[in-house]
Amino acid sequence: MALIECRFFAETLKLSTSMTVILPQQTTAQIGMDGQAGSGRHQTLYLLHGLSDDDSIWLRRTSIERYAAAYGIAVVMPQVHQSFYTDMKHGSRYWTFLSEELPALARSFFPLSDAREDNFVAGLSMGGYGAFKWALRKPEQFAAAASLSGALDIASFAGDPVHRERTGDLFHLIYGDGPITGTDNDLLWLLQQQGSRSGPKPALYQCCGTEDFLYDANIAFRDACQQTDYELEYHEGPGSHEWGYWDTNIQKVLAWLPIRKSSQG
């Protein structure tokens, strides 16, 4: 695999930012690891970070580079700060950056496929929310999406006094004073709106530990999704909000993704 720390200017954000990128490389002489790479433009996983992290965190806390090498898939990990992947009321337009500018830039820099069937998105915690929001609002962009311990009921999360005390004015800066429920930032509402529409729907994968403080939010999303025709694979089991759980489960996500055989060598 090739590892690239990419720094660039984002027109949407009007500032310099970064993404960490893993690109497939066909290898036979590496000790302890075989690299796979298909021909043509690469299938791509956009992998999103959590609230306290940045674009380097998946690489630092898990073995994502080693796991992705076996599948011959590119991994793009963007930096969005504490934005909840949202066009902030008092801040920058991170949703527009994520869903429009980032893929176009990444494909201009690297040999990444723009075909829907070749693109996937996943994330943990805040990134799980971002992954499902991206897939639900832009279903034409992705074949599949995964949330690991996602903050999936954002209206309840933002309204919880415990979380508000921990995050200060963050939710006000992101969402303003208006309601979140019933807007494009509300995943439960998006499920209702998109679930009844015709057209392609990405397959969804959801997992959460039963000791995770976001477990109830995950149950709420699972139950809401079951009232739609989205294809959802749901997993729960012992686990809390920590990197051992995410390192284990990102391997399961990769095994679940519809990665074409030619990308696996």
Disulfide bonds with the S-S distance in Angstrom:
none
